[in-house]
Structures are given as structure tokens and as C-alpha cells.
């Protein structure tokens, strides 16, 4: 059986290749924090205990999106077909 990378695929807008994969729980954390904070950088700073969530957000920051509105990007994370079933 092939090992899956995660339940949620994280991509940059306009790009097809994922920058990261995560569990649905991490996705829910990022989406919840995006509702409470303005920018991706602020969401990153609000994560205190989840290293994987910080790493995903750091990839967006490294790509130059740290000052963009978090809710625009993280309203509903895209789930894989396995998660939709």
C-alpha cells in the first residue's frame, strides 16, 4: 500500500504543485487562526505549539506572501480525494 503524504494539499495560488501536505487537524488550526488574524505572518506568530503548522506557514512567508491576508488563502484548505470519502 502506498503511503499518503497527508489529507490536505497546500498550494500557492496559480500553482499546481503542492508546497506542503498536512493532516486535517493542522488545516483546521490554520483556518481557525486565519479567521482571527490579518496576515499570514500574524497567523504564523500565533502558532505556539504546532511545529508542522508553523513550517507550512513559513513556506508561504518564504515565497513572499507573509503580508497577504490570511483569510483569502486559508478559508477552506483543499482536501484530497481520500479525505472527501
Secondary structure as UniProt FT lines:
FT   STRAND          8..10
FT   TURN            13..14
FT   STRAND          20..22
FT   HELIX           24..36
FT   HELIX           40..46
FT   HELIX           51..60
FT   HELIX           61..65
FT   TURN            66..67
FT   HELIX           70..73
FT   STRAND          78..79
FT   HELIX           81..84
//
